[in-house]
Amino acid sequence: MRNYIWSFLLFFCVVSTLFSQTKTLEKGTYITTNKGQKIKLNLLENNKYELVFYSGEYKIKGDSLLFSQTEKAGNSFNLSFKNDKKAQKIKIKFLEPSIYSFYIGTQNGSEPVQYQKLTDIKTKVDPDWINIDVDFEIERADYLYVVYEGYETESKISKYALPKDISEITIKYELDALGDLNLAGFFDKKTNELKIAEQGGKNPLVFLNAKDTPPAVPPSVTPLENKSVLNWTYPGKDALVNEDFGVEVTVDTATTDYAASKYDFKFKVENNLKAAIAATKTAKSKFLIVYADSKNPAAKADFDAVLKDLETQVGYYMYDAYNAQYDVFNYYLATADDKKWLEANKISDGPALLVVNGEGDVLATAKSNLLEKKSELSYYDEFAKKLQRANAFYAFDKIAKNKKATDADIVSAFYKASILDIPYEYETDAVAVTEEVNPKDFKIAKITLDKKEVAQTWKKLIEAHQKDTKPNRELVEAILREIKNAGFTKQFFNEERVFNDTDFLSIDYLLKHYDAIEKMNIEDENGNALTLLKGSLSFEISSALQQNSYVAQEGVAGKANQNKIIAIYKKLIASGKGNFDSYKTYFDYLNVDSENSVDDITFLKEFKTYFNTYLSTEKGNAIERLDQMFASLDTESDYSYNGWNSFKEYHSNLANTAAWATVLKPANSSFIKDAITWSEYSLMVTKNNPYYLDTLAQLYYKDGQKDKAIATQELAVKFLTAEVDEQTAMEIREMLSKMQNGTY
């Protein structure tokens, strides 16, 4: 937790602008002004202080406040509810759960509590772990349990009563204190702000005196009870794997044998730099940490001690068998033979650390010893992900500039850049090495890529693969990420783009190999599923097209894109691959210019096909058919979340829209018979709707069925309610009068 708190806040120690605390800093209560934080600091008598998640003592040393703290206990969850009687299930949004061990439990009456681990839910709903928050649904229940599972400490369990009409729950975990922090503070006399920072961190917390700040807002929902339980468990629960240390704990036994739950992992340390780089290259996904500290006689002993600790940590991560994902780094202790290499990389004396990839490229440097950086050399630390990004940039730049690069090399370069985790914050510096405030911080190497050159290389690659007889797996994944604005363009330039011709050509590639790609989504020849597809390929393409429409340009370019998007939907539907989401977005596009067009022939033709295929009552009961469609929705579809009522209402509205278009425009008159069927359908699904009745009555009248039209319009008037706006209600009544006196 320590790493999470302070890496998230990016604290740093200010040493040059401190003011004297003895005369200007008054005792009292201070409230943090940082967005998203609810932290209070009390400066009390006898040099005591109270901080929301830290408490202890403070003392004045020179111009600084120095703190020592003790751990605090309390309720850690903050919940808020939303209600909707129509909701079928309960949506849950767990905000920024990080890597902590959380569980969600539900209970009806006095039945046993049913628990799910949040990471298991995350893997199901967001297999690529793209989103910071976890969004999912649960069945309705009487009680909700939220659990933070402690490691060798008490687990925190909060129980909440759920209202009968609850539709949404937002959960936020309020951070507790953990570990010792080397804090310092200073008081800014110009702004009356007290700033607290951890030495070596960035961006101090800023406090104002409580008398100058508004009162804190209490949690939205109060739990029925809070309790702390040591070695918390439930029937069928998996053993705990601690994310900080990797130790697996068997929580349902009185004693635990930690040695039995550790894999005996050992680093293979080479005796020369060339061999160390070669071993790193062979591993493909690893980096080499080179430690140079020639003036330190204890360097070898320190090196061995740190590696021993890291071996223990990695062994706990792996549990009982080797797992390559946790084996991130190789290590090498530089010798006198490496002096020239070190000098070439601007390392003249120690201590220093260099991070090297398998090609010998230096990706990061730090003027620090190995012990000081041990905490960053973990699978779970953000530093490893930053190195992966830097390495992907290096690799892509090399491939792009290499005229002898093969097609496979180029595909792989785009693929590796596309699958990187999207960072919380982008660094936009275009210099060779970023400048850091603290010389002990790792300086990550940066590569500047030319946007036009990258786009041109991608275009040539997509064009070259149009004649493929079977899909290239890495190219498919790169395309899918790119059209969803999570691919290499996002990684390289942090941009969301309007689709260009290359994107549409990429989608053509997916459509050409549709069935083969769908098979990839189940299992490839090595047993690996194409987990990027959260639903069907049709759903993924439709979602990408819809997302792109939100950032599309206006004017000629936007119109040209719209026509190309419509063409894609036509291909999907014509091939029989179009699903509900495809049709829905397609209809939205076709209706964009409806008000300015003479007719709606294209839309009405496409809707007729959709209606006859999926909705027509000739093939069964209207509600039953809709229910079958709803059950087959992709799990990521908006309507799978919005619920059955929303899905049903959409289709009755859609049928009425098509029917109403026939009423409004004489040029659509050839569809009157069809429109009557559609309008009657809308009233089967949503009974006694005055808008729908008005549509149907006018269609009957236009079709010569005047008596039936008048009777239907009388029903439209009968079922007018206060929810119908006054203007529309007046028009419906006037329409009845016109039908009755023959002036329609």
C-alpha positions in Angstrom: 0.0 0.0 0.0 2.9 2.3 0.7 4.0 2.3 -2.9 0.5 2.8 -4.1 -0.3 5.8 -1.9 2.9 7.7 -2.6 3.4 6.8 -6.2 -0.2 7.9 -6.8 0.3 11.2 -5.1 3.8 11.6 -6.6 5.3 13.3 -3.6 8.7 14.9 -3.5 10.8 16.6 -0.8 11.3 20.3 -1.2 14.6 21.4 0.2 15.2 24.9 -1.2 12.0 26.9 -0.3 11.4 26.0 3.3 10.3 28.7 5.7 10.8 28.8 9.4 8.1 26.8 11.2 8.7 28.1 14.7 7.0 31.5 14.3 4.6 31.3 11.4 3.0 27.8 11.7 0.0 27.8 14.1 -1.5 24.8 15.8 -4.9 23.7 14.8 -6.7 21.6 12.1 -5.7 21.6 8.4 -7.7 20.1 5.5 -6.1 18.9 2.3 -7.0 20.8 -0.9 -5.9 18.0 -3.3 -8.6 16.8 -5.6 -10.0 13.4 -4.7 -8.4 13.3 -1.2 -10.2 13.7 2.2 -7.2 14.1 4.5 -7.2 16.1 7.7 -4.1 17.1 9.6 -4.4 18.2 13.3 -1.4 20.0 14.8 -2.0 19.6 18.6 -0.3 20.6 21.8 2.9 18.8 22.9 4.1 18.5 19.4 1.4 15.9 18.5 -0.3 15.7 15.1 -3.2 13.7 13.6 -3.4 12.8 9.9 -6.4 10.9 8.5 -4.5 7.8 7.7 -1.4 8.5 9.8 -0.9 9.7 13.4 2.1 10.1 15.6 4.5 12.8 16.6 6.2 15.7 14.9 9.2 17.8 15.7 10.8 20.9 14.3 14.3 20.5 12.8 15.7 23.5 11.2 13.1 24.8 8.8 11.3 21.5 8.4 8.6 19.5 10.1 9.5 15.8 10.5 6.9 13.1 11.3 6.7 9.6 12.6 3.3 7.8 12.4 1.3 4.8 13.6 -1.2 2.8 11.8 -4.9 3.8 11.9 -8.0 1.5 11.8 -11.5 2.4 10.6 -14.2 2.0 8.0 -12.5 1.9 4.6 -15.4 1.8 2.1 -17.5 4.6 0.8 -20.6 3.6 -1.1 -23.3 5.6 -2.9 -26.6 4.2 -4.4 -28.8 5.0 -7.3 -32.4 3.7 -7.6 -34.5 2.6 -10.6 -37.5 0.3 -10.3 -37.1 -0.9 -13.9 -33.6 -2.2 -13.5 -33.3 -6.0 -13.8 -29.8 -6.2 -12.2 -27.6 -4.0 -10.1 -24.6 -2.3 -11.7 -21.5 -1.9 -9.6 -18.6 0.4 -10.3 -15.6 -0.2 -8.0 -13.4 2.9 -8.3 -9.6 2.4 -8.7 -9.2 -0.9 -6.8 -5.5 -1.1 -7.7 -3.9 -4.5 -6.8 -5.6 -5.0 -3.4 -7.4 -8.2 -2.4 -11.1 -7.2 -2.4 -14.2 -9.4 -2.4 -17.9 -8.7 -3.2 -20.5 -10.7 -1.4 -24.3 -10.9 -1.7 -26.9 -12.4 0.6 -30.7 -12.9 0.5 -32.3 -13.2 3.9 -30.4 -15.5 6.2 -28.9 -17.5 3.4 -25.1 -18.0 3.2 -23.1 -15.1 1.7 -22.0 -15.7 -1.8 -18.5 -14.1 -2.4 -16.6 -13.3 -5.6 -13.0 -12.1 -5.7 -12.8 -8.7 -7.5 -9.8 -9.7 -9.6 -11.8 -12.7 -10.9 -14.6 -10.4 -11.9 -12.1 -8.0 -13.4 -10.6 -10.8 -15.5 -14.1 -11.7 -16.9 -15.3 -8.2 -17.7 -12.0 -6.6 -18.7 -9.6 -9.4 -19.6 -6.9 -7.0 -20.9 -7.1 -4.9 -17.7 -7.5 -1.7 -19.8 -9.8 0.2 -17.4 -8.8 1.5 -14.0 -12.3 1.0 -12.5 -14.1 -2.3 -12.4 -17.7 -2.2 -13.9 -19.9 -5.3 -13.5 -23.4 -6.5 -12.6 -24.8 -8.6 -9.8 -28.2 -10.2 -9.3 -30.6 -8.4 -6.9 -30.0 -9.2 -3.2 -31.0 -8.1 0.3 -27.4 -7.4 1.5 -24.1 -6.4 0.0 -20.8 -7.3 1.7 -17.5 -5.5 0.7 -14.3 -7.1 2.0 -10.7 -6.0 2.1 -8.6 -9.1 2.8 -5.6 -8.3 5.0 -2.3 -10.0 4.8 -1.2 -11.2 8.3 -3.7 -8.5 9.6 -7.4 -8.3 10.1 -9.7 -8.4 7.1 -12.2 -5.5 6.9 -15.8 -6.4 6.2 -18.7 -4.0 5.7 -22.3 -5.1 5.3 -24.9 -2.9 3.6 -28.7 -3.2 3.3 -29.8 -2.9 -0.3 -33.0 -1.0 -1.2 -35.5 -3.0 -3.2 -35.3 -0.6 -6.2 -31.5 -0.1 -6.2 -30.0 0.0 -9.7 -26.4 1.2 -9.3 -23.7 1.1 -6.6 -20.4 3.0 -6.6 -17.7 1.8 -4.3 -14.6 3.7 -3.3 -11.9 2.3 -1.1 -10.5 4.9 1.3 -6.8 4.3 1.8 -5.4 3.4 5.2 -1.9 4.1 6.5 0.6 1.3 6.2 4.4 1.4 6.7 6.8 4.0 7.9 7.2 7.2 5.9 10.0 9.7 6.1 7.8 12.8 5.9 8.7 16.5 5.9 6.6 19.6 5.8 6.9 23.3 5.2 4.6 26.3 5.5 4.1 28.7 2.6 3.6 32.1 4.1 2.4 33.6 0.8 -0.6 31.3 0.5 -1.0 30.2 4.1 -0.7 26.6 2.9 1.0 23.8 4.8 2.7 21.3 2.4 3.6 17.8 3.4 5.9 15.5 1.4 7.8 12.3 1.6 11.5 12.7 0.9 12.3 11.6 -2.6 8.6 11.9 -3.7 6.8 14.5 -5.8 3.8 16.9 -5.6 3.3 17.5 -1.8 -0.1 17.3 -0.2 -1.4 20.8 0.3 -3.4 21.7 3.5 -5.4 24.8 4.6 -6.5 25.6 8.1 -9.9 24.0 8.8 -11.5 27.3 9.6 -10.8 28.3 5.9 -12.3 25.1 4.4 -15.9 23.7 4.1 -16.9 20.8 6.3 -16.3 17.3 5.1 -19.2 15.5 3.5 -20.1 12.2 5.3 -20.4 8.9 3.3 -23.5 8.6 1.2 -24.5 5.2 2.7 -24.0 3.9 6.2 -23.2 0.2 6.6 -25.3 -1.9 8.9 -22.1 -3.0 10.6 -18.3 -2.9 10.3 -16.0 -5.5 11.7 -12.4 -6.7 11.4 -11.7 -10.5 11.2 -8.3 -12.1 11.4 -7.8 -14.9 8.8 -11.2 -14.2 7.2 -12.5 -16.9 4.9 -15.7 -18.6 3.6 -16.5 -22.0 2.2 -14.8 -22.7 -1.1 -12.5 -19.6 -0.9 -9.1 -19.8 -2.6 -6.0 -19.3 -0.5 -4.7 -15.7 -0.3 -1.9 -14.5 -2.5 -0.5 -11.3 -1.1 0.1 -8.8 -3.9 2.8 -6.9 -2.0 5.0 -9.9 -1.1 3.6 -12.8 -3.1 3.2 -15.1 0.0 0.3 -17.5 -0.2 -1.5 -18.0 3.0 -3.8 -21.0 3.7 -6.4 -19.0 5.6 -8.5 -21.9 6.9 -5.8 -23.7 9.0 -4.4 -22.8 12.4 -0.8 -22.7 11.2 0.9 -21.8 7.9 4.1 -23.3 6.4 5.4 -20.4 4.4 8.4 -22.3 3.1 6.1 -24.8 1.5 4.4 -22.1 -0.5 7.6 -20.7 -2.1 9.1 -21.8 -5.4 12.9 -22.1 -5.1 13.7 -19.5 -7.7 17.3 -18.5 -8.6 18.7 -15.8 -10.9 21.3 -17.0 -13.4 24.0 -14.3 -13.2 26.6 -14.2 -16.0 30.2 -13.4 -15.4 30.6 -10.9 -18.3 28.4 -8.2 -19.9 28.3 -9.8 -23.4 26.9 -13.1 -22.0 24.5 -11.2 -19.7 23.0 -9.3 -22.7 22.9 -12.5 -24.8 20.9 -14.2 -22.0 18.5 -11.3 -21.8 18.0 -11.5 -25.6 17.2 -15.2 -25.4 14.6 -14.5 -22.7 12.9 -12.0 -25.2 10.6 -10.4 -22.6 13.2 -9.5 -19.9 15.5 -6.6 -19.1 19.1 -6.6 -17.8 19.9 -4.6 -14.6 23.6 -3.6 -14.7 24.9 -2.5 -11.3 28.2 -0.5 -11.3 29.8 0.5 -8.0 33.5 0.0 -8.4 34.6 2.2 -5.5 32.5 0.3 -3.0 34.4 -2.7 -1.5 31.1 -4.2 -0.4 29.5 -3.9 -3.8 29.6 -7.7 -4.4 28.1 -8.4 -1.0 25.4 -5.8 -1.5 24.6 -7.2 -4.9 24.3 -10.8 -3.6 22.2 -9.7 -0.7 19.7 -7.8 -2.8 19.5 -10.7 -5.3 18.8 -13.1 -2.5 15.9 -10.9 -1.3 14.5 -10.6 -4.9 14.8 -14.3 -5.4 12.6 -14.9 -2.4 10.1 -12.4 -3.6 9.9 -13.8 -7.1 9.7 -17.3 -5.7 6.6 -16.3 -3.6 5.0 -14.8 -6.7 5.6 -18.1 -8.6 4.3 -20.2 -5.7 5.1 -23.8 -6.7 6.3 -23.6 -10.3 8.3 -21.4 -12.6 6.2 -18.6 -14.1 7.9 -16.3 -16.7 5.6 -13.3 -16.1 7.2 -12.7 -12.7 10.8 -13.1 -13.9 11.2 -9.6 -15.3 14.9 -8.8 -14.8 18.3 -10.4 -15.2 21.1 -9.0 -13.1 24.8 -8.3 -13.7 27.5 -6.7 -11.5 29.9 -4.6 -13.7 33.6 -5.3 -13.5 36.8 -3.4 -14.5 36.4 -5.0 -18.0 33.2 -2.9 -18.5 34.9 0.5 -17.9 34.8 1.6 -21.6 31.2 0.6 -22.0 30.2 2.4 -18.8 32.0 5.6 -19.9 30.3 5.4 -23.3 27.1 5.5 -21.4 28.3 8.5 -19.3 28.9 6.4 -16.1 32.4 7.3 -14.8 32.0 6.3 -11.2 29.4 4.6 -9.0 27.0 3.8 -7.7 24.9 3.6 -10.8 22.2 1.3 -12.4 21.7 0.8 -16.1 18.7 -1.1 -17.6 19.5 -2.8 -20.9 17.4 -4.7 -23.4 18.4 -7.8 -25.3 19.8 -5.7 -28.1 22.2 -3.9 -25.8 20.2 -0.6 -25.8 20.3 1.3 -22.6 16.7 2.1 -21.6 17.2 3.7 -18.2 19.9 4.9 -15.9 20.0 6.0 -12.2 22.8 7.3 -10.0 21.7 5.0 -7.2 22.8 1.7 -5.5 20.8 -1.5 -6.0 19.4 -1.6 -2.5 17.7 1.8 -2.9 15.9 0.7 -6.1 15.0 -2.8 -5.0 11.3 -1.9 -4.5 11.0 -0.8 -8.2 12.4 -4.1 -9.5 9.1 -6.0 -9.1 6.6 -7.4 -11.5 4.0 -5.3 -9.9 5.8 -2.0 -10.0 5.0 0.7 -12.7 8.7 0.9 -13.6 8.6 -2.4 -15.4 5.7 -1.2 -17.6 7.6 2.1 -18.4 10.5 0.0 -19.5 8.3 -2.1 -21.8 7.0 1.1 -23.4 10.5 2.5 -23.9 11.7 -0.8 -25.3 8.7 -1.0 -27.7 9.5 2.5 -29.0 13.2 1.6 -29.5 12.3 -1.6 -31.3 9.7 0.1 -33.6 12.1 2.9 -34.4 14.8 0.4 -35.4 12.5 -1.7 -37.6 11.0 1.4 -39.3 14.5 2.6 -40.2 15.7 -0.8 -41.3 15.2 -1.2 -45.1 16.0 -5.0 -44.7 13.3 -5.5 -42.1 10.9 -8.4 -43.0 7.2 -8.2 -43.1 7.1 -10.4 -40.0 9.4 -7.9 -38.2 7.1 -5.0 -39.1 3.9 -6.8 -38.0 5.6 -7.8 -34.7 6.7 -4.2 -34.1 3.2 -2.8 -34.5 1.7 -5.6 -32.5 4.1 -5.2 -29.5 3.5 -1.5 -29.5 -0.3 -2.0 -29.6 -0.5 -4.4 -26.6 1.2 -2.1 -24.2 -0.7 -1.0 -21.2 -2.0 2.5 -21.7 -0.3 4.6 -18.9 -2.3 6.8 -16.5 -0.2 9.8 -17.6 1.6 10.3 -20.9 5.1 11.8 -21.0 5.2 14.1 -24.0 8.9 15.1 -23.9 10.6 14.4 -27.2 14.2 14.4 -25.8 16.6 11.5 -25.8 16.5 11.1 -22.0 13.9 12.6 -19.7 15.2 15.0 -17.0 14.3 14.1 -13.5 14.4 16.2 -10.3 16.1 13.5 -8.2 19.4 12.1 -9.7 18.6 8.8 -8.0 15.4 8.5 -10.0 15.6 6.3 -13.1 15.9 8.4 -16.3 13.9 6.6 -19.0 15.2 6.9 -22.5 12.8 8.4 -25.0 12.5 8.0 -28.8 10.8 10.5 -31.0 8.7 8.9 -33.8 7.4 10.7 -36.9 3.7 10.5 -37.1 3.5 10.6 -40.9 6.2 7.9 -41.3 4.4 5.6 -38.8 1.1 6.1 -40.7 2.7 5.4 -44.0 4.4 2.2 -42.8 1.1 1.0 -41.4 -0.7 1.8 -44.7 1.9 -0.2 -46.7 1.6 -3.1 -44.3 -2.2 -3.2 -44.5 -2.2 -3.0 -48.3 0.4 -5.8 -48.5 -1.8 -8.1 -46.6 -5.0 -7.7 -48.5 -4.3 -10.8 -50.5 -3.7 -13.0 -47.4 -5.5 -16.4 -47.6 -5.6 -16.7 -43.8 -5.4 -14.0 -41.2 -2.2 -13.0 -39.5 -2.9 -13.3 -35.7 -0.6 -10.4 -34.6 -1.9 -8.2 -37.4 -5.5 -8.9 -36.4 -4.8 -7.9 -32.8 -3.0 -4.8 -33.9 -5.9 -3.8 -36.2 -8.5 -4.4 -33.5 -6.6 -2.3 -31.0 -6.0 0.5 -33.5 -9.6 0.9 -34.6 -10.6 0.9 -31.0 -8.2 3.8 -30.3 -6.1 1.7 -28.0 -3.4 0.7 -30.4 0.0 2.0 -31.5 -1.2 5.5 -32.4 -2.6 6.0 -28.9 0.6 4.6 -27.5 3.0 6.6 -29.6 1.2 9.9 -29.9 -1.7 9.8 -27.3 -4.2 10.7 -30.0 -7.8 9.7 -30.8 -8.2 9.8 -34.5 -10.9 10.0 -37.1 -10.8 6.9 -39.3 -8.8 7.3 -42.5 -8.7 5.0 -45.6 -6.2 2.7 -44.0 -8.6 2.1 -41.1 -11.4 1.2 -43.4 -9.0 -1.1 -45.4 -8.0 -2.7 -42.1 -11.7 -3.4 -41.3 -12.1 -5.0 -44.8 -9.3 -7.3 -43.8 -11.2 -8.3 -40.6 -14.4 -8.9 -42.7 -12.6 -10.9 -45.3 -11.3 -13.3 -42.6 -14.3 -13.1 -40.3 -14.9 -16.8 -39.7 -11.3 -17.6 -39.1 -10.9 -14.7 -36.6 -14.0 -15.9 -34.8 -12.3 -19.2 -34.4 -9.3 -17.5 -33.0 -11.6 -16.1 -30.3 -12.2 -19.7 -29.1 -8.7 -21.2 -29.4 -5.7 -21.1 -31.6 -3.3 -23.9 -32.5 -1.4 -23.3 -29.2 -4.6 -23.2 -27.1 -4.6 -19.4 -26.7 -7.9 -17.6 -27.0 -8.1 -14.2 -28.8 -9.1 -12.5 -25.6 -9.2 -9.1 -27.3 -12.7 -10.0 -28.6 -15.0 -9.4 -25.7 -18.0 -10.2 -27.8 -18.4 -11.2 -31.5 -16.1 -9.7 -34.1 -19.3 -8.0 -35.5 -19.8 -6.4 -32.1 -16.1 -5.2 -31.9 -16.3 -3.6 -35.4 -19.6 -2.0 -34.7 -18.3 -0.6 -31.3 -15.2 0.8 -33.0 -17.2 2.5 -35.7 -19.6 3.9 -33.2 -16.7 5.2 -31.0 -15.0 6.7 -34.0 -18.2 8.7 -34.8 -17.9 10.5 -31.5 -14.6 12.1 -32.6 -15.4 12.4 -36.3 -14.8 15.7 -38.0 -17.7 17.8 -39.2 -18.2 18.9 -42.8 -17.0 17.1 -45.9 -14.5 14.8 -44.2 -17.1 13.8 -41.6 -19.7 13.1 -44.4 -17.2 11.0 -46.3 -16.4 9.0 -43.2 -20.1 8.5 -42.6 -20.6 7.0 -46.1 -17.7 4.7 -45.6 -19.0 3.6 -42.2 -22.4 2.9 -43.8 -20.7 0.8 -46.4 -19.0 -1.3 -43.7 -22.4 -1.9 -42.0 -23.9 -2.9 -45.4 -21.1 -5.5 -45.8 -21.6 -6.8 -42.3 -25.4 -7.2 -42.9 -25.1 -8.5 -46.4 -22.7 -11.2 -45.2 -25.1 -12.3 -42.5 -22.7 -11.2 -39.8 -24.7 -8.1 -38.7 -26.0 -8.4 -35.1 -28.3 -6.2 -33.1 -25.6 -3.6 -32.3 -24.6 -3.4 -36.0 -28.2 -2.8 -37.1 -28.8 -0.3 -34.3 -25.8 1.9 -35.2 -26.5 1.4 -38.9 -30.1 2.7 -38.5 -28.8 5.7 -36.5 -26.5 6.6 -39.4 -29.3 6.2 -42.0 -31.6 8.5 -40.0 -29.0 11.3 -39.5 -30.1 13.2 -42.6 -33.8 12.1 -42.6 -35.1 15.7 -42.0 -33.4 17.0 -45.1 -34.2 14.2 -47.4 -37.2 13.7 -49.7 -37.6 10.1 -48.8 -36.2 7.4 -46.5 -36.2 4.5 -49.0 -32.8 3.1 -47.9 -33.7 3.1 -44.2 -37.1 1.6 -44.8 -35.7 -1.1 -47.0 -33.1 -2.0 -44.4 -35.6 -1.9 -41.6 -38.0 -4.1 -43.5 -35.2 -6.8 -43.9 -34.4 -6.5 -40.2 -38.1 -6.7 -39.1 -38.8 -9.7 -41.3 -35.7 -11.5 -40.1 -35.8 -10.8 -36.3 -39.2 -9.3 -35.3 -42.0 -10.5 -37.5 -44.8 -12.2 -35.6 -45.2 -14.7 -38.4 -42.3 -16.5 -36.8 -43.6 -16.4 -33.2 -44.9 -14.2 -30.4 -43.4 -10.7 -30.5 -42.3 -10.7 -26.8 -40.9 -14.2 -26.9 -38.8 -13.3 -30.1 -37.5 -10.2 -28.4 -36.6 -12.2 -25.3 -34.6 -14.6 -27.5 -32.8 -11.7 -29.1 -32.1 -10.1 -25.7 -30.7 -13.4 -24.3 -28.2 -13.6 -27.3 -26.8 -10.1 -26.9 -23.0 -9.7 -26.6 -22.2 -9.3 -23.0 -20.6 -5.9 -23.7 -23.6 -4.5 -25.5 -25.1 -1.4 -23.9 -28.5 -3.1 -23.8 -27.2 -6.1 -21.9 -26.5 -3.5 -19.2 -29.5 -1.3 -19.6 -31.9 -4.2 -19.3 -34.8 -5.9 -20.9 -37.2 -3.0 -20.6 -34.8 -0.7 -22.4 -34.3 -3.3 -25.2 -38.0 -3.8 -25.6 -38.7 0.0 -25.7 -36.0 0.5 -28.3 -37.7 -1.9 -30.7 -41.2 -0.5 -30.2 -39.8 3.0 -30.8 -37.8 1.8 -33.9 -40.9 0.2 -35.4 -42.9 3.4 -34.8 -40.1 5.6 -36.3 -40.2 3.6 -39.5 -44.0 3.7 -39.6 -44.1 7.4 -38.9 -41.6 8.1 -41.7 -44.2 6.6 -44.1 -46.8 8.9 -42.7 -44.7 12.1 -43.0 -43.3 11.7 -46.6 -45.4 10.9 -49.6 -42.3 9.5 -51.3 -42.4 6.7 -48.8 -46.0 5.7 -49.6 -45.1 2.4 -51.2 -44.3 1.1 -47.7 -47.8 1.8 -46.3 -48.8 -1.8 -45.9 -45.5 -2.6 -44.3 -45.8 0.4 -42.1 -49.2 -0.7 -40.8 -47.6 -4.0 -39.8 -44.7 -2.2 -38.1 -47.0 0.2 -36.2 -49.3 -2.7 -35.1 -46.1 -4.4 -33.8 -45.1 -1.4 -31.8 -48.4 -1.5 -29.9 -48.0 -5.3 -29.3 -44.7 -4.5 -27.5 -45.8 -1.3 -25.8 -49.6 -1.2 -25.4 -51.8 1.9 -25.4 -49.0 4.3 -26.3 -50.8 7.4 -27.6 -47.9 8.3 -30.0 -48.0 4.8 -31.6 -51.8 4.9 -31.8 -51.7 8.2 -33.6 -49.2 6.8 -36.1 -51.3 3.7 -36.7 -54.5 5.7 -37.1 -53.0 7.9 -39.8 -51.7 4.9 -41.7 -55.1 3.3 -41.6 -56.6 6.5 -43.0 -54.0 6.8 -45.8 -54.8 3.1 -46.6 -58.5 3.8 -47.0 -59.5 2.2 -43.7 -61.2 5.3 -42.3 -63.5 3.7 -39.7 -60.6 1.8 -38.3 -58.5 5.0 -38.4 -61.1 6.9 -36.4 -61.5 4.2 -33.8 -57.7 4.0 -33.3 -57.4 7.8 -33.1 -60.1 7.8 -30.4 -57.9 5.4 -28.4 -55.0 7.7 -28.9 -57.0 10.5 -27.3 -58.3 8.2 -24.6 -54.8 7.2 -23.5 -53.3 10.7 -23.4 -51.6 11.4 -20.1 -49.9 14.2 -18.4 -46.6 12.9 -19.6 -47.5 13.8 -23.2 -46.6 17.4 -24.0 -49.4 19.8 -24.4 -48.7 20.6 -28.1 -48.6 17.0 -29.1 -51.8 16.2 -27.2 -53.6 19.1 -29.0 -52.4 17.8 -32.4 -53.7 14.3 -31.6 -57.1 15.7 -30.7 -57.2 17.9 -33.8 -56.3 14.9 -35.9 -59.3 13.0 -34.6 -61.5 16.0 -35.5 -60.1 16.0 -39.1 -60.7 12.3 -39.5 -64.2 12.6 -38.2 -65.2 15.6 -40.4 -63.3 14.3 -43.5 -60.7 17.1 -43.7 -57.7 14.9 -43.0 
